[in-house]
Amino acid sequence: MDKKPTITLCMIVKNEDAFLEKCLSSVQDFVDEIIIVDTGSTDQTILIANQFHAKVYHYLWDDHFANARNTGLAKATGEWILWLDADECLDVQNPEGQKIALKKKTANILSLPITNFIGEHINDSNQASYMHYQPRLFRNHCGITFIHRIHETLDGDPSQMTTDTLKLPILHYGYIREITIQKNKSARNRKLLELEAEKAQHSPWIEYHLASEYYRNHEYDQAMEYVNRSIFNFLLSGQKPPSILYKLKYDMLIQTNSLDQALPGIEKALLLYPDYVDLHFYKGLILFRQADFQDAKACFEKCLELGENHPGYLILQGVGSFRAEQYRDTCLDQLKESNEGGAS
């Protein structure tokens, strides 16, 4: 019988007793080892970790997520590293089947589909969500580590950074407004991002993440300033701005009803990302609000054609299915009424 790969879960936590049990319960049949780096918990976090036989290491917080995560990596013995946050769960329906699928992978880094729930309260029914793929599972002992103070990413010898995907879903609850307020995440994140922004050679992603923090607090003027700065800095460095920047920008222009400036810009963004279903959906929304139901209908039909299975993009649940269908049908109703009115 083939030996299945061993997997270590690596986490950093602080005062996560509200979430940790649910998180660790979700992985206990999939991982072989749990490494927890605790940055100063004063609640029941350590007790819960011990109940799952986790190896807990205490870490003096230095305002640097990558440093803390790398401390955990140094302790891991598994062939693979899975990294999660406490407000995430692994949605594993068939742990043994997933391990068999993992064994067949030849890449060193695997991106997993993450559903980010959004909204006001954790217990809201019909919670809206975004889906995207992120590198969350990687081979141990091949020099891959984390970099960056916040919004840490994987780094290593380019020859080792081979990538693939694995359909092992992660559910993330940390962007629900009730939780972000409770944890005061935004203030912490802004502080760390502003420290990064002070560096002369910082990544244009820093401005994007600052824009996201302001966006989540509905401070759209500041968010727009930072997202435009991020786009400009990507262009300045000779890189195509990532699709997610345009998604955030046109989301905000729609939220603030700045439709006149949105339509010409989104056309240009679609030239860069013609298969990004969210941008087609936003274009449809703009045209719909301008009562151009014929062109809006075409956009929503394009959304249905594209669907939502695009691992390279952050996608709002429903823009390639039920949301697009609802708007398409409303456009059809409006066009029918208009035709009937013209014929009377």
C-alpha positions in Angstrom: 0.0 0.0 0.0 1.4 3.4 -1.0 2.5 5.6 1.9 0.4 8.7 2.1 2.1 12.1 2.5 2.4 13.5 6.0 1.0 17.0 6.6 1.8 19.6 9.3 -0.6 22.4 10.0 1.2 25.6 10.9 -0.6 28.5 12.5 0.1 31.7 14.4 -2.6 32.7 17.0 -3.4 35.2 19.7 -6.6 35.1 21.8 -8.5 32.9 19.3 -10.7 30.8 21.7 -13.8 31.8 19.8 -12.6 30.1 16.6 -9.8 27.8 17.3 -11.8 24.7 18.2 -13.8 24.9 15.0 -10.6 25.3 13.0 -8.7 22.5 14.5 -11.7 20.1 14.4 -11.9 20.7 10.7 -8.3 19.5 10.0 -7.9 16.8 12.6 -8.6 13.9 10.1 -6.4 15.5 7.4 -3.2 16.6 9.1 -0.6 14.6 11.1 0.9 17.3 13.1 -0.3 20.7 14.5 2.2 23.5 15.2 0.9 26.6 16.9 2.9 29.7 17.4 1.2 31.8 20.1 2.0 35.5 20.2 0.6 36.2 23.7 -2.8 34.7 24.3 -4.5 35.5 27.6 -7.8 33.5 27.0 -8.4 29.8 26.5 -6.5 29.5 23.2 -3.6 27.4 24.7 -6.0 25.1 26.5 -7.9 24.4 23.3 -4.7 23.8 21.3 -3.6 21.3 23.9 -6.9 19.4 23.6 -5.9 18.7 19.9 -2.4 17.7 20.9 -0.9 20.7 19.2 2.8 21.6 19.7 2.6 25.1 21.1 5.5 27.6 20.9 5.4 31.0 22.5 6.6 33.9 20.4 7.3 37.5 21.4 5.3 39.5 18.8 7.5 41.8 16.7 4.9 43.3 14.3 6.0 40.8 11.6 3.7 38.0 10.4 6.3 36.3 8.2 8.8 36.1 11.1 6.2 34.4 13.3 5.1 32.0 10.6 8.7 31.0 9.8 9.2 30.2 13.5 6.5 27.6 13.1 7.9 26.2 9.8 11.2 25.6 11.6 9.4 23.2 13.9 7.4 21.3 11.3 8.3 17.7 10.5 5.6 16.8 7.9 6.4 16.5 4.2 3.8 19.2 3.4 2.9 22.4 5.2 -0.7 23.6 5.4 -1.1 27.1 6.8 -4.3 28.5 8.1 -5.6 31.3 10.3 -7.8 30.5 13.3 -10.9 32.1 11.7 -10.6 29.6 8.8 -11.8 26.0 8.4 -10.8 23.3 6.1 -13.8 21.9 4.2 -12.6 18.3 3.8 -15.3 15.8 2.8 -12.9 13.0 2.0 -9.6 13.3 3.9 -8.1 10.0 2.6 -9.1 10.9 -1.0 -7.5 14.3 -0.7 -4.3 12.8 0.5 -4.2 10.4 -2.5 -4.8 13.5 -4.7 -1.9 15.3 -2.9 0.4 12.4 -3.4 0.0 12.6 -7.2 1.0 16.3 -7.3 4.5 17.1 -8.7 4.5 20.8 -7.9 5.9 22.2 -4.7 3.2 24.8 -4.0 -0.5 24.2 -4.2 -3.2 26.9 -4.3 -6.5 26.0 -2.6 -9.9 27.6 -3.2 -10.8 30.0 -0.4 -14.4 31.2 0.2 -14.2 34.6 2.0 -17.5 35.3 3.7 -18.6 38.9 3.9 -21.4 40.8 5.6 -22.3 42.3 8.9 -22.8 39.3 11.2 -21.4 35.8 11.4 -24.8 34.2 11.8 -26.4 36.0 8.8 -28.2 33.5 6.5 -27.4 33.6 2.8 -24.0 35.1 3.6 -22.4 36.7 0.5 -18.9 35.5 -0.3 -15.9 35.8 -2.6 -13.9 32.9 -4.0 -10.2 32.9 -4.9 -7.3 30.5 -4.9 -4.3 31.1 -2.7 -1.0 29.2 -2.1 -1.7 27.4 1.2 -0.1 24.0 0.9 3.6 23.5 0.1 6.4 21.0 0.4 8.5 21.2 3.5 12.3 21.1 3.4 12.8 22.7 0.0 13.7 26.2 1.2 10.2 27.8 0.9 9.6 30.4 3.6 7.4 33.5 4.2 8.3 37.1 3.5 6.6 40.5 4.3 5.5 42.0 7.6 1.8 41.7 6.7 -0.1 39.9 4.0 2.8 37.5 4.0 3.6 35.4 0.9 5.8 32.5 0.0 9.3 32.9 -1.2 12.2 30.7 -2.2 14.6 29.6 -5.0 12.6 30.2 -8.2 13.4 26.7 -9.4 11.5 25.3 -6.3 8.5 27.6 -6.7 6.5 25.2 -9.0 2.7 25.7 -8.6 -0.5 23.8 -9.2 -4.0 23.8 -7.6 -5.8 21.3 -5.4 -9.6 21.4 -4.8 -9.4 21.4 -1.0 -11.7 24.2 0.1 -11.0 26.7 2.9 -13.8 28.7 4.5 -12.7 32.1 5.9 -14.9 34.1 8.3 -12.4 36.9 9.2 -13.8 39.5 6.8 -17.2 39.6 8.4 -17.6 43.1 9.8 -18.7 41.9 13.3 -15.4 40.0 13.6 -13.1 42.7 12.2 -14.6 45.2 14.6 -14.3 42.8 17.5 -10.6 42.1 16.8 -9.8 45.7 15.8 -8.1 44.2 12.8 -8.2 47.3 10.7 -6.2 49.5 13.1 -3.6 46.7 13.4 -3.4 46.1 9.7 -3.1 49.8 8.8 -0.3 50.3 11.3 1.7 47.4 9.8 1.0 48.4 6.2 2.0 52.0 6.9 5.3 50.7 8.3 5.8 48.8 5.1 4.8 51.8 2.9 7.7 53.8 4.5 10.2 51.5 2.8 11.6 53.1 -0.4 11.3 49.9 -2.4 8.1 48.5 -1.1 5.7 46.5 -3.2 2.8 48.2 -5.0 0.6 45.6 -3.2 1.0 47.6 0.0 -1.1 50.4 -1.5 -3.7 47.9 -2.6 -4.0 46.4 0.9 -4.3 49.9 2.4 -7.1 50.6 -0.1 -8.8 47.4 1.0 -8.7 48.4 4.6 -10.2 51.8 3.9 -12.8 50.1 1.6 -14.0 47.8 4.3 -14.5 50.8 6.6 -16.5 52.5 3.8 -13.9 55.3 3.6 -14.0 55.4 -0.2 -12.1 58.6 -0.9 -9.0 57.2 0.8 -9.5 53.8 -0.7 -9.7 55.2 -4.2 -6.6 57.3 -3.6 -4.6 54.2 -2.6 -6.0 51.9 -5.3 -5.1 54.4 -8.0 -1.6 54.8 -6.5 -1.2 51.0 -6.5 -2.2 50.8 -10.2 0.3 53.6 -11.0 3.1 52.0 -9.1 2.6 48.6 -10.8 2.7 50.4 -14.2 5.8 52.4 -13.1 7.6 49.1 -12.2 6.8 47.7 -15.7 4.1 45.2 -14.4 0.5 44.8 -15.5 -1.6 45.8 -12.5 -3.3 42.7 -11.1 -7.0 42.2 -11.9 -8.1 42.5 -8.3 -7.1 46.2 -8.3 -9.6 46.9 -11.1 -12.2 44.9 -9.3 -11.8 47.0 -6.2 -11.7 50.3 -8.2 -14.9 49.7 -10.1 -16.7 48.2 -7.2 -16.1 51.5 -5.4 -17.2 53.6 -8.4 -20.4 51.7 -8.4 -20.9 52.0 -4.6 -20.4 55.7 -4.8 -22.6 56.0 -8.0 -19.8 57.5 -10.0 -21.0 55.9 -13.1 -19.9 58.5 -15.7 -16.2 57.9 -15.0 -16.7 54.2 -14.5 -17.8 53.0 -17.9 -14.8 54.2 -20.1 -12.3 52.9 -17.5 -13.9 49.4 -17.1 -13.8 49.0 -20.9 -10.0 49.5 -20.7 -9.7 47.1 -17.8 -11.6 44.4 -19.8 -9.0 44.7 -22.6 -6.5 43.6 -20.0 -8.7 40.9 -18.4 -11.3 39.9 -21.0 -12.3 36.7 -19.1 -12.8 38.3 -15.7 -16.4 37.7 -15.0 -16.7 40.3 -12.2 -15.6 43.1 -14.5 -18.3 42.1 -17.0 -20.8 42.0 -14.2 -19.8 45.5 -13.0 -20.0 46.8 -16.6 -23.5 45.3 -16.7 -24.4 47.0 -13.5 -23.2 50.4 -14.8 -25.2 50.0 -18.0 -28.3 48.8 -16.0 -28.2 51.9 -13.8 -28.0 54.0 -16.9 -31.1 52.3 -18.2 -29.2 50.8 -21.2 -30.9 47.5 -20.7 -30.0 46.0 -24.1 -26.2 46.4 -23.6 -26.6 45.5 -19.9 -28.4 42.2 -20.9 -25.4 41.3 -23.2 -23.0 41.8 -20.3 -25.0 39.6 -18.0 -25.3 36.9 -20.7 -21.5 37.1 -21.1 -21.2 36.5 -17.3 -23.3 33.4 -17.6 -21.1 32.2 -20.5 -17.9 32.7 -18.5 -19.2 31.1 -15.3 -17.3 31.3 -12.0 -14.6 28.6 -12.3 -11.5 30.9 -12.7 -8.7 30.1 -10.2 -6.7 33.2 -11.2 -9.4 35.7 -10.1 -11.2 36.9 -7.0 -14.8 36.2 -7.8 -18.0 37.3 -6.1 -20.3 34.3 -5.6 -23.2 34.5 -8.1 -21.8 36.9 -10.8 -21.5 34.0 -13.2 -24.7 32.4 -12.1 -27.7 33.5 -10.0 -26.8 37.2 -9.8 -26.3 37.5 -13.5 -29.5 35.6 -14.2 -31.5 37.9 -12.0 -30.2 41.0 -13.7 -30.5 39.5 -17.2 -34.2 38.6 -16.5 -34.9 42.1 -15.2 -33.3 43.6 -18.3 -35.6 41.4 -20.4 -38.6 42.6 -18.5 -37.6 46.2 -18.9 -37.1 45.7 -22.7 -40.4 44.0 -23.0 -42.2 46.8 -21.2 -40.4 49.4 -23.3 -41.4 47.5 -26.5 -45.0 47.2 -25.4 -45.1 50.9 -24.4 -43.8 51.9 -27.9 -46.4 49.8 -29.6 -49.4 51.2 -27.7 
